[in-house]
Each structure stands twice: as C-alpha cells, then as structure tokens.
Amino acid sequence: MYAKMIIDDAGNKYYSKIDDFDLELYAKAEDELSQYLSFIPDDPIHEGINTNQILNYQYKRWSEMFNSRQLLSFAILSKAICEIKDSDIRRLFAVLMSGTLEFNNMFCSFKGEGTGAVRPLFHNHILKNELMPLEANVWGVKSSSGGFSAFFETRVLRAMEYKENPFEIKIGDNDRADRHYLRNCKIKTSTTTNLEEWDVGRPLILCKDSSEIGLPSKSVDLVLTDPPFFDNVNYSELADFFFVWLKKLNIGIDKATEVSTRVSGEVQDDDPIRFEEKLCDVFRESNRVLKNTGSLIFTYHHSRVDGWVSVYNAIHGAGFQISQVIPIKAEMSVSVSIQAAKMPINYNLVFVCRKIGFNSSGKAYPIDEAIKDINDIFQKMNDKELNFSKTAPRPLEKL
C-alpha cells in the first residue's frame, strides 16, 4: 500500500499517503482472519481457456485473488448470511454478496474520478492480474462503487421497487427516454420448478439442459435466448470465481457433487464443429416446442468467421430460416474491451428465425442480390461513419 482515498464526514474526498495507522489496521485484519477460515473457500482453479490466463501467473486457488482484509470482510459477511433464518432472504443476500465480490479483489483497478473509483474484475471479460490493484471498502460508502451496502440500495431496493411498480422505457418528446408505468400489471401467481405440476400460463423455471427441455411439442409462442460466443468468454470457467463463495452460504448447493459450474454438455466450445453441433441441438429442441407461427430470437456477435459459420449451420440444421436481422449497438465505445481490441465488435446482431416453410414468402434470395444488398449496407455504414470495426469493411465481390 502506498496511497489511500479518504472521504471525510462532510463528504469531501482527498488523497493521502499510507501511514502506520493503516499498516496496523491491515495487520489486525490478518490476525483476525484465522477465526473465520471455515468461511473462506479453498477450491483450486481448474485449467481452462480463461482460467489458464491466471494459472500461468501461478495463481492456484480462487482465494489467492484476494488480500487478507478482503478475505476477512467476505468471511464476516458469509457468516452473517449463513445465520439468516429465512431461506429466501438468505439467498437474496448471497446473490448480493456475489456481486460485491467482482468489485473487491486484487484484480480490480482504479477507474478514475467522476466515473466511480473501482474498475471491476471482469471489465475486459478475461482474468488479467493488475500491476496496480485497488482495494476498496467491501462494506461500501455512498461515494464508492461496488460496496455491499451500496449494492443493497441500487440493486435490491430498486428491484423491490420495480416489482411493486413495473415500467417500460418509452421514447417521448425530443427523443427523451421516460418511464412508462404499467398499471394493473402485477401478476399475483406462483412459479413452479416442477414440469409435472406446470399449467399453461403459470411461470415455469427450469434449470436443465436446453437441448432437452421436456415441454410439449408446439406449445411455445416465442423462444428468446442468448447463445455463448463460441470460444470467447468462457462463462462457466469465470463463474467459479463466485461459485466457490456461494457454496459456503448454506443456500442448497451440494458441496460434495457440485464442485464447479462447468458441465460436460455446455454449448460453449473452442472447436467450431462441436460448438455447431451442440448449438444445433438447442435450436432443434426450440423448433420442436415452438408453434408453427412461433419465432426463435437471439443475439450474437463474434470476430471470427468460423463462429458465424457455426451459428448459420446450427440455424439451418435445426429447421429454421432467418427472416430478419437487426443490428444494435454493442458495448459503449469507451469501454476497456472495445478500446483495447484491434478489431472491436461495435454491433450485436439480433436474429429473428422462423420454421422453414412457415411465415415465409418462399421467395428465393439470389446470391448476386444478397451481395448487392450487403454492399449497400456497408456503404451506408461508411457514409455515416458507423463502421463495423476500426477497419472499414470492404465491398464484397463473391461469397
């Protein structure tokens, strides 16, 4: 430690050097840590595409990504959460602590004044160690970002408020986004996680393989999903960062059998053929449960051609055809991942797919006409200086 940011009682912010008092406080935290070891995960970091990024830097366990004071803070929170008697409230605070973990570890950095102090762990979608890490206040204060108490206000209380007064964002005069409250929208019903107890119209929540949902055929109007991005950002590997802490919180996770969020059948794969086959299985199941008038809608982006080829083959192989593609702005242009990429992905594509032979004019789309339309889009993008990447797209000559 060499510097600290201080917020005084009047709310003024200033910086100071680390002194003996700060060092004594940290030493005290190190001493107290031994009393809470049972609440600190000792799980190893398993090899993987993303996890190898820190295994190469000799991080062997997830707990090594925190300093002693952070470990103590989360251990104290874990103990308090475990003592909550109401299981639903206990799970709520477990999720709240899970979000706090991302902003309070030694892979965080200083984001800068005016935008919030903490740049969280996954700001660039990878596991990358920081040469100058930032240790924030785990409990949090109003002027800091990523603290437990701050997230309670901005996430939990806002969610409860939305539950009581749901709204949609509506574009009004002068392109201003306003809240449009949905009166009489509150649905007073109970959800179920048991397919055998499910009735049409009742919310059903299933946690299972999406290629084997088990719903009746032609019973669904819309499938809305978000496939993983091929070999980019391996969610199940990164999610273990949170999972090892959640296993300590008495929320129904079987510690003996559930050692990771990784599963053998997950769609994400670094082999394009396997990725295509598993994604096709999910889309094929979606086709089965969809009504003939239904739609499959998903969003996707990727920088590699083979990632796009796999998605197209999965769509067609599952009996769908693409009826519409809608480009939408991806991450903000100032985001770290966009700024750092050689060819950043500025747009996501929303695909609207329908069953082959239904809701279609049946009109063929000649390849020459397709090339002309694509080049027209490229020209419009360039005219508006809205390039797909920092390198302007070139006109197509052939496919």
Buried (B, 14 or more C-beta within 10 A) or exposed (E): EEEEBEBEEEEEEEEEEEEEEBEEEBEEBEEBBEEBEEBBBEBBBEEBBBBBBBBEEEBEEBBBBBBBBBBBBBBBBBBEBBEBEEEEEBBBBBBBBBBBBBBBBBBBBBBEEEEBBBBBBBBBBBBBBBEEBBBBBBBBEEBBBBBBBBBBEEBBEEEEEEEEEBBEEEEEEEEEEEEEEEEEEEEEEEEBEEEEEBEEEEEBEBEEBBBEBEBEEEEBEEBEEEBBBBBBBBBBBBBBBBBBBBBBBBBEBEEEEEBBBBEEEBBBBEEBEEBBBBBBBBBBBBBBBBBEEBBBBBBBBBBEEBBBEBBEBBBBBBBBBBBEEEBEEBBEEEBBBBEEBEEBBBBBBEBBBBBBEBBEEEEEEEEEEEBEEBBEEBEEBBEEEEBBBEEEBEEEEEE
